[in-house]
Amino acid sequence: MTLKYSIPDVIKKIMLVIAGTLILAFGSALFIIPFDLITGGVTGLSIIISRLIGTEQVCVDKIIAVLTWILFILGYIFLGKGFALKTLISSLLYPIGITLFSKLVTPEVMNGFFCLQQSRYGEISIILATLLSGVLVGAGCAITFIGGGSTGGTDVIAFIICKYIKSLRSSAVIFYVDAIVIVFGMLIINDLVLSLLGMSSALIAAVAIDKIFVGESKAFIAHIISDKYSDINELIIERLARTTTAIEVSGGYSGKTKKMLMLSFDLNQYSELIAIINTADKNAFVTIHRAHEISGQGW
């Protein structure tokens, strides 16, 4: 059985990924790059490389474009076509967005309206840049994730490592990769205050992603009652790489005995689970609620 999304759902997901990527590029171009804030990721790594090269002919936006596509190709080779498709829109749009939005950060555009580094308010500008970059980058990533996409970037390195070292969690490896970029940036820039501001921006971004994408809980539990429970169970295993618990239940009114599937899943699997259920049985009875805590093998 194949899983199909309706055209409106596909369009909605694509628009969310596009919006999220552009917000991410806007926050990076206006507030991270002009102040050399090392917040991790491709942008932070590009700023470091730019500092090491030490020439204005190799702009940060050009380095971002090259790194983004190198990592996209690595993702395609090591993680497969499915992962590459999820990162394709962001890989195309992010470098373009960085280049376009960077043109706003000049005194000639709107009398320097977006040129915070030359603001008459002095040192407060970099504080505002730290706060706004964190919020915008976090919001952009979260909206991209909600759309079912991926921002790719240095996360590709983490996913490749986790593919070959099964015992590692991707979230932890992503953190370590970004931490290495930030620490390396501290050594290259040799400015403790600027480094601390970069870390603050990264922390704000993480909080924003947590609040927008994850919400109050990181996990959900679904109860699914359907005559086609076997088809739904097969698709869940195939598409979500999760297992279910099949429980025999009886209707309080009808007295009929049926099978109920119980499933624990992540928020980013929410829309795909609904699509799976609708594909197999549009008349299935489904209840979904947040899980306060889930632990144990396989979670």
N, C-alpha and C positions, 0 to 999 in steps of 0.2 A: 504494500500500500504506500503510495507516495503522499508526501505532505505538501499541501498547496496553500498559498496565501492569496487572499483576494487582491485585486489591483489597488483598491483604496488603501489597504493595509501596507502594501509594498511602497506606494507613493508616500504614505505617512512616515514610514521608517526611513526612506531615503531623505525626505525633507528634514527629519530630526537629525540625521547624521550630517547633512550639509550645514544646518544651523549650528549644531554643536562644534563642528570643525571651524567654521568662520568665527564663532565667539572665541574659541581657543586661539586662533591666529590673531584676532584683534587684541586680545589681552597680552599675548606674547610680543607683538610688534610695537604696541604703544607703551607698554609698561615694563617689560622684562629686558628686551634687547637694548633700548636706549640707556638703561642704567646698569647694564652688565650684571643683572641678578642671576646667579647660578642656582637654578631651582631644580636641576636634574633634567632628564629627558634629552631629546634631540636638540632643543633650543639651548639648554645649558651646555651641552657638549660642543655645539657649534660656536658659542661664545668663547669657550676655552680654546678651541682650534684657531679661531680668529686672533686671539691674543698671542698664541704661540707663533703663528705666521707673521703677525705684526705688520701687515700691509693693508692699506685701504682698498687695493684692487680686488681682494678676495673678501667680499661682503659676507656678513653673517647669513643673510637670506640665501645666498648661493650655496653656502656650506650646508644649510638646512635642507635645501633641495637635494643635494648630492647624498647626504646621509639618509634622508627619508627614503630615497629610491634604492639605495644599497640595502637598507634594512627590509624594505618591501620585497626585494628579490630574494634575500636570505629567508624571509618568512615563507615565500612561495616554494623555495627549494626544500626547506627543512620541515615546514609545518603544513604544507599542502595548499591545494587550490581553494578549499573552503575558507581557510584563514586569510589568504590573499584577497579573496573577494570581500571579506568583512572590512579589510583595511584599505581597499582600493580607493574609495571616495575620499577618505581623509588623506591618503598618500598623494592624491592628485591636487586636492584643494588647499591643504595646509601650506605647502611652499608658495603657491600662487597667492593665497591670502596674506602671508607674511610679506611678500614683495609689494603687494598693493597697499596694505595698511601701513607699511613702513614709510610710504610716500607722504602720509599724513603728518608724520613727525618731523616737519620742517617749518621754519619761520615763515615761509612763503604761503603756506596753506592756512587760510582763515586767520591770518595775522598771528600764526603760531599757537592757535587754540589748543592743539594736541601736543605741543612741544613742551612737556612738563619739565624737562631737564634745564630749560632756559627760563623757567618761571620766576617771576619777581618775588615769589614767596620762599625761595631758597630751599633750605633743608627739608621743609615739610613735604616738598614734591616727591622725594624718594620714599617717604613714609606712605603717602597716598598711592604711589606706584606699587609698593609692596602689597598693600591691602587690596587694591583693585586687580592686580595681576592674579593674586591668589583666588579671588572670587570668580573672575572671568575664566581663568584656566580650569578651575574646578567645575564650574557650571558647564563649560564647553565639553569637557570630558564626560560628565554625567549625562548630558543630553545625547551625546554620541552613543554612549552605552545603552541608553533607553531605546534608541533607534535600532539597536541590534548590531551596531558597528563597532569598530575598534580604532583607536588613534594610532595603533602600530608603534612606530618609534623604537626607543630602547626597550620597550616591553617585549619586542620580538626576541631580543637576546635572552631575556628571562624565560620565555616560553620554550625556546630551543634548549636551554639548560635543563629545564624541568622535563622535557621530552625524553632526555637521555639519563637523567637522574630522578627516577620516579619518587624517591622518598622526599623530595623537596616540594614545598608549596609555592605556587606561582606568585602569590601575593607577597610572600617573604622575599623571594628572589628579586622581584620588581623593586622592592624597598632597598635591597642591598645594592642593586645596580645604580639606582638614583643616588644612594648615599655615597657610592664610590665617585660618581660624577661631581657631587657637591664638594666632597673632601678634596678631590683633585683640583677643582675650581678654586678652593681656598688657597691651595699652594701656589697656583699660577697667578691669581689676582693679587694675593698677598695683602688683602684688606679685610680685617676681621669684621668690621661693622657691615661692610657690603655682603660678606659671606653670611653673616647672621640674618641680614634682611632677606637674602635669597632663601635661607632655610625657613624663615617665617612665612614667606610667600608659598613655599611648597607645603607647609603645614596647613595654611589656610585653604589651599586648593584641596588637600586631602579631606578636610572637614566639610568643604562644600560638596565634594563628590559623595561623601558619606550621607549628608543630609538630603541631597537631591536624588541621588540614585538609589542608595541603600535604604534611606528612611530610618524609621525607628528600629527596625529589625532586619537582620541579614538573611533570614530564612522564613519559609512558608510551609504550611502543610495543606495538602489538598485531599479531599475525600470525593471519590468519583464512583457513582452507581450507574452502571450501564449494562445492557444485554450484550454489548460488544466489548466487554472488558478485556478480552483476550487481544483484540486488535489494538486497543488503546495501550495495553501493557507492552505489546511488541514495539509500538512506535516510541513509547517513552524510553525503553531500553536503547533503541536504535538512535533516536534523535537527541535525547537529553543525557544519555549515558548514566541513567539512574535506574534503580530498581524500585519495585513497589511491594507492598504487603497486601495480599488478597484476603479479604475477610468475608465470611458468609453472614449476610444480614437478612432480616425478614421485615416486610412492611407492616407497620402497626395497624393500618386500616385494611389493606388487601390480604395480608398474611402470606404473600408470595415471598419465596426465598430468592435472593439475588446475590451477586458478588459485588463487593465494594473494594476499590483500590485505594490504599492510603499511600501518599507520596510526600517526601520532603524535597524541597527544591530551592534554588537561589532566585532572587528577584529578577536577574537578567534572563532567567528561563521562563518567566511568567507568560509572556506573549506567545512563546513557542508551545508551551503546554496547552494554552487555550486553543491554539491552532490545531494541535494534535487531536484534542477532544472533539472539536468541531468537524474535523476531517473524518474521524471514525464514527461518531454518533452525535448528531446535533441535538438529540433529545436526552442526552446524558444529564443526570442530576449531579451538580458539582458544588461543593462548598470549599472555600479557601480562606484560611486565616493565618495570621502571623504566628510564628513560633518564638516563644520567649528565649528558649535555648535548645540547641541540638548538639549532641556530641556522640562520639563513638566511631567505629571503623567505617570508612567510606564517606565520612562527612568532613 
